[in-house]
Amino acid sequence: MGSELGPFQAVLRFSLEVAALVAWAMTGWHVASSTPGRLAGATVAVVAGATVWAVFRVPGDASASGGAPVPVPGPVRLALELVVLLGAA
């Protein structure tokens, strides 16, 4: 039950999520001027984006096996997805 994604949609969704995390890493890299700072910035940006993406979920979300570490309403989750995906753009 629920909205199962087909194989093409699942691969597309995964690719977009990875591309967003790569873009966040690039942003973190360009914020600092030294190499250690760039590595730290890229790491913090990726970890923050992935954490927000994974923790704040809608209860019963089929893509998360129904689990929600921090349950949020649908509009809040949509806003977080827009921040992660469009912010990366």
Secondary structure, DSSP 8 states (H G I E B T S, - for coil): ------HHHHHHHHHHHHHHHHHHHHHHHHH-SSHHHHHHHHHHHHHHHHHHHHHEE-TT-GGGTT--SEE--HHHHHHHHHHHHHHH-
